[in-house]
Amino acid sequence: MELKLFKAGFEADLESCKIEDNHFLQEYLKLGAISQLSKWKKMATRIDFSDGEKIIFDLILSLKEDILRVESAINKDEELMPLKQKSIVESLNFEHLNFLENILEIDQEYYIRFSLNNQKMALFAKAKSQTLAQIIKIKPEDKTAFDAFVVEVQRDMIRNKKELEHE
């Protein structure tokens, strides 16, 4: 079965690793901590709080947001860990990244970091070929953003195809 991949063209940093490696897991979990709060906010809309509980919940969330922002400002100078490889993600789909160059070792696991729509995200993937990696671990909030990007790429491709047909 042939994979359907869609043109992407963004830069990614990557390094071969074991998914259990604490060095990589720590950064993986650190990226996107503020987006975790939006999950709590969304969940709170479905809970029937009393007036007092709602005020306390909002106050705690606000404090947590402030703490994360201060931590982020303090750690701003603290760069993300340097990764050994850099390449262009030429194409992708909901479960795979396809790199421009032959940089992967088949069956090896990789930590991959990139930015999509100004959001830093990280994931773990397993090499299926020298260019193709299958995503094996991604945070739910990053998966949502990643899937939205893939849908956006698909829509652009369809739009471009229709424009070419009408010319």
TORTORPA-224935 format. One record per residue (C-alpha): residue in three letters; x, y, z. Coordinates in pm, 1 decimal, decimal comma. Example, Ala and Ser with C-alpha at 12.3 -4.5 7.8 and 13.67 -1.06 7.14 Angstrom:
<recs>
resn  u  v  w
ALA  1230,0  -450,0  780,0
SER  1367,0  -106,0  714,0
</recs>
This chain:
<recs>
resn  u  v  w
MET  0,0  0,0  0,0
GLU  141,8  334,0  -103,4
LEU  138,6  620,0  147,1
LYS  -28,9  943,6  42,4
LEU  201,4  1225,9  150,5
PHE  144,6  1599,6  116,1
LYS  411,3  1862,4  42,0
ALA  529,5  2044,1  354,7
GLY  875,8  2203,1  340,7
PHE  968,8  2300,5  697,0
GLU  1291,9  2253,1  889,3
ALA  1323,7  2001,2  1171,6
ASP  1597,4  1917,7  1420,2
LEU  1638,2  1552,6  1509,5
GLU  1854,6  1301,8  1686,3
SER  1856,6  926,6  1718,3
CYS  1755,1  817,2  2067,9
LYS  1558,3  572,7  2276,4
ILE  1207,9  692,1  2361,4
GLU  1276,5  625,4  2731,6
ASP  1580,1  857,7  2738,2
ASN  1513,0  1113,2  3016,8
HIS  1731,7  1372,2  2844,2
PHE  1489,8  1391,5  2551,7
LEU  1171,5  1323,5  2751,3
GLN  1236,8  1621,9  2977,1
GLU  1246,5  1865,7  2685,6
TYR  954,8  1688,6  2515,1
LEU  737,7  1742,3  2822,0
LYS  860,2  2099,0  2877,5
LEU  761,2  2217,5  2529,3
GLY  403,7  2341,5  2520,2
ALA  341,3  2355,0  2896,5
ILE  124,6  2666,9  2856,3
SER  -97,9  2487,5  2606,1
GLN  -176,5  2236,3  2882,4
LEU  -364,8  2514,2  3060,3
SER  -600,4  2559,1  2767,8
LYS  -704,5  2197,4  2813,4
TRP  -797,0  2272,8  3175,2
LYS  -986,3  2585,9  3070,5
LYS  -1181,0  2390,7  2810,0
MET  -1261,1  2118,7  3062,1
ALA  -1382,3  2380,2  3313,2
THR  -1651,4  2496,1  3070,6
ARG  -1814,2  2152,4  3099,6
ILE  -1813,7  2148,2  3480,2
ASP  -2090,2  2306,7  3681,7
PHE  -1899,2  2507,3  3945,0
SER  -2060,1  2704,5  4222,0
ASP  -1973,4  3076,3  4208,3
GLY  -1704,3  3039,3  4475,4
GLU  -1550,7  2731,3  4313,7
LYS  -1538,6  2904,7  3975,2
ILE  -1355,9  3205,5  4121,2
ILE  -1102,2  2980,9  4297,1
PHE  -1051,6  2767,6  3983,9
ASP  -996,1  3076,7  3766,5
LEU  -755,6  3221,4  4023,8
ILE  -550,6  2899,7  4038,5
LEU  -535,1  2879,2  3657,9
SER  -432,4  3243,8  3636,7
LEU  -154,7  3188,9  3892,6
LYS  -33,1  2879,2  3708,8
GLU  -25,7  3075,7  3380,8
ASP  174,0  3352,8  3546,6
ILE  420,6  3101,6  3693,4
LEU  469,2  2935,9  3352,8
ARG  527,1  3275,5  3188,1
VAL  784,0  3374,4  3453,6
GLU  958,1  3036,6  3414,8
SER  953,5  3083,6  3039,5
ALA  1106,3  3432,9  3071,6
ILE  1374,5  3304,7  3309,9
ASN  1455,0  3011,0  3083,8
LYS  1442,0  3222,4  2767,6
ASP  1820,4  3236,2  2751,9
GLU  1829,4  2863,1  2817,8
GLU  1835,7  2724,8  2466,5
LEU  1670,0  2402,3  2367,4
MET  1917,1  2118,9  2363,6
PRO  2117,6  2101,6  2043,8
LEU  2024,2  1805,2  1827,4
LYS  2277,5  1635,8  1602,0
GLN  2086,4  1651,1  1273,7
LYS  1882,6  1905,9  1080,5
SER  1676,6  1844,0  769,5
ILE  1376,1  1957,9  570,7
VAL  1046,5  1772,2  613,3
GLU  958,7  1752,1  246,2
SER  617,3  1586,7  288,6
LEU  392,8  1441,1  555,0
ASN  58,5  1293,1  648,2
PHE  -119,7  1239,0  979,1
GLU  124,1  965,9  1090,6
HIS  446,2  1018,4  893,9
LEU  720,3  1269,8  819,5
ASN  922,6  1233,3  500,4
PHE  1263,1  1403,5  497,0
LEU  1433,1  1550,2  191,4
GLU  1764,5  1369,5  250,2
ASN  1855,8  1012,8  345,2
ILE  1934,3  1089,2  708,4
LEU  1754,1  812,6  898,6
GLU  1865,0  464,9  998,5
ILE  1587,5  209,7  944,4
ASP  1412,9  91,2  1269,0
GLN  1595,0  355,1  1474,2
GLU  1390,5  584,7  1703,0
TYR  1430,1  963,0  1674,7
TYR  1345,8  1269,9  1878,7
ILE  1222,8  1535,2  1632,1
ARG  1158,7  1904,2  1708,0
PHE  1010,8  2169,7  1478,0
SER  784,1  2474,5  1465,7
LEU  443,9  2478,5  1300,2
ASN  242,0  2800,8  1292,2
ASN  473,2  2956,4  1555,6
GLN  423,5  2662,6  1792,9
LYS  728,8  2460,1  1895,6
MET  651,4  2091,5  1910,0
ALA  842,4  1771,7  1961,1
LEU  766,8  1408,8  1892,3
PHE  924,9  1067,6  1877,6
ALA  926,7  869,3  1554,3
LYS  1061,8  542,8  1419,0
ALA  1244,3  530,7  1085,9
LYS  1067,8  317,3  825,2
SER  1322,5  403,8  554,1
GLN  1616,6  641,0  516,9
THR  1373,2  930,6  463,0
LEU  1039,0  819,0  614,0
ALA  962,3  829,8  987,3
GLN  641,5  710,4  1153,5
ILE  522,9  910,5  1455,5
ILE  514,1  691,1  1766,1
LYS  471,2  948,1  2045,6
ILE  321,5  1297,7  2033,4
LYS  139,4  1497,2  2301,9
PRO  -239,1  1525,0  2244,1
GLU  -230,7  1906,3  2214,7
ASP  57,2  1883,2  1964,4
LYS  -128,8  1610,9  1772,1
THR  -427,1  1844,6  1738,2
ALA  -206,7  2125,9  1601,4
PHE  -15,1  1883,7  1376,3
ASP  -336,3  1733,1  1233,6
ALA  -475,1  2083,0  1171,4
PHE  -157,1  2165,8  978,1
VAL  -190,6  1848,2  766,5
VAL  -554,2  1937,5  688,7
GLU  -443,6  2290,1  592,3
VAL  -179,1  2145,5  357,9
GLN  -438,0  1909,4  204,3
ARG  -682,4  2196,6  146,5
ASP  -411,4  2405,3  -20,6
MET  -325,2  2112,9  -247,3
ILE  -692,9  2064,8  -344,7
ARG  -736,6  2440,4  -400,4
ASN  -425,8  2454,1  -621,5
LYS  -538,8  2149,0  -817,0
LYS  -881,2  2307,0  -881,8
GLU  -719,4  2633,4  -991,2
LEU  -500,2  2445,6  -1240,4
GLU  -804,8  2261,5  -1380,1
HIS  -991,2  2589,0  -1435,9
GLU  -704,7  2748,8  -1629,5
</recs>
